[in-house]
Amino acid sequence: MGIELNRMFVDSEIREAVMGVLESGRYVKGPRSREFEEEFAKTVGSNYAVSCSSGSTALMLAFKALGVRSKDEILMPSHTFIASLNGFYHYGARPVFVDIDPETYTMDPELTRKAITEDTKAILPVHIYGHPVDMGAFVEIAEEYELPLIGDAAQAHGSSFRGQDIGSMGDMTCYSFFPSKIITVAGEGGMITCEDEELYLHLQALRDHGRYQGERDTSSIPGFNFRLPEILAAVGNIQLKHIQTWVDRRRELASRYSKELQSVGDIKVPSERKWGKHVYYLYVIRTSRRDQLAKHLKEKGISTGVHYRVPVHKMPYVEGKWELPETEKLVDEILSIPMHPLLSEGEQGEIIDSIRNFF
Ligand SMILES: Cc1ncc(COP(=O)(O)O)c(C=O)c1O
């Protein structure tokens, strides 16, 4: 079978929890999703958390709650997954792309400041690969220009800035529980954390056909059905209990990779800023021989990935000419190699040896 890029953790506790929901007869809007929200908020230190059906719908809810519409501009990196853009694109708002810091690959705050116009409606930094953006700088910019700050933390559960969890910073933080993510629900799922009670109630209503808590026959606002099913919330609850151990394990694996690969060929290993805690959702190396290395590893039964080959500004439906030299250079050189808490020392050794042999 070879070595996978990532692997999901399933144990008897998860199996029992799923069976428990099946037998309970309560499949939506029940105690498991409420518990998941409460525990998630506690884990990241936020006041509130709203569960939903995916990371993509978390972003769609967040931008709907802000009321973005056509002509609004959203500042975002192009080096991200396409869902970051689609979170507001459907409402007619348009992206303004900001280039990345060549060390952390996250959105550059100073370039962000320069890109602000009268039409800027929000800032959407992405904690790419699990490295936090410079939240200190982004919070300062957001406050100075009175702009909402929405963090895309789909890849960054447990990440922090100067010791503070990123899920408790900014106006809203959106998470994904897609199967490859640091915490998953064995399917599709998402969460939004926020600090403001009114916003929290608004997000809850938007997720449930526009019905505020207590409303049954009346929808006060037009909403969606973006709810998280109970079976998935039950899995998420158990996964969440392991977050600290899993993040520690990811960091341990990353540290060994970096030590053993930093002087191999022309490899550049990931950087971590002093102020940020990288949670290594992905371990991404850079090399000018990316495609040849990926082919070599595939022949050895080792899976790799490219996150992402086509930057968002180059998608066929995205308009405008953008100058993003760091982003464009990066996407030709990045390679994600296996990273997950279930990776054994032996498997990691095999990966390291295969990379060394290639160079
Ligand atoms: C940066 C980023 N944003 C948003 C998403 C969307 O999450 P989901 O796949 O749960 O819809 C993902 C998921 O891959 C992601 O990596």
The ligand as an SDF file (V2000), in Angstrom:
LIG
                    3D

 16 16  0  0  0  0  0  0  0  0999 V2000
   -7.0590   26.9290    3.1930 C   0  0  0  0  0  0  0  0  0  0  0  0
   -8.3660   26.2190    3.0500 C   0  0  0  0  0  0  0  0  0  0  0  0
   -9.5100   26.9340    3.0770 N   0  0  0  0  0  0  0  0  0  0  0  0
  -10.7220   26.3530    2.9780 C   0  0  0  0  0  0  0  0  0  0  0  0
  -10.8500   24.9930    2.8270 C   0  0  0  0  0  0  0  0  0  0  0  0
  -12.1990   24.4060    2.6280 C   0  0  0  0  0  0  0  0  0  0  0  0
  -12.5360   23.4210    3.5380 O   0  0  0  0  0  0  0  0  0  0  0  0
  -13.5070   22.2170    3.1390 P   0  0  0  0  0  0  0  0  0  0  0  0
  -12.7420   21.2760    2.2700 O   0  0  0  0  0  0  0  0  0  0  0  0
  -13.8430   21.6080    4.4680 O   0  0  0  0  0  0  0  0  0  0  0  0
  -14.6720   22.7830    2.4730 O   0  0  0  0  0  0  0  0  0  0  0  0
   -9.7030   24.1990    2.8180 C   0  0  0  0  0  0  0  0  0  0  0  0
   -9.8170   22.7450    2.7050 C   0  0  0  0  0  0  0  0  0  0  0  0
   -9.1430   22.0310    2.0610 O   0  0  0  0  0  0  0  0  0  0  0  0
   -8.4270   24.8180    2.9150 C   0  0  0  0  0  0  0  0  0  0  0  0
   -7.2920   24.1050    2.8950 O   0  0  0  0  0  0  0  0  0  0  0  0
  1  2  1  0
  2  3  1  0
  2 15  2  0
  3  4  2  0
  4  5  1  0
  5  6  1  0
  5 12  2  0
  6  7  1  0
  7  8  1  0
  8  9  2  0
  8 10  1  0
  8 11  1  0
 12 13  1  0
 12 15  1  0
 13 14  2  0
 15 16  1  0
M  END
$$$$
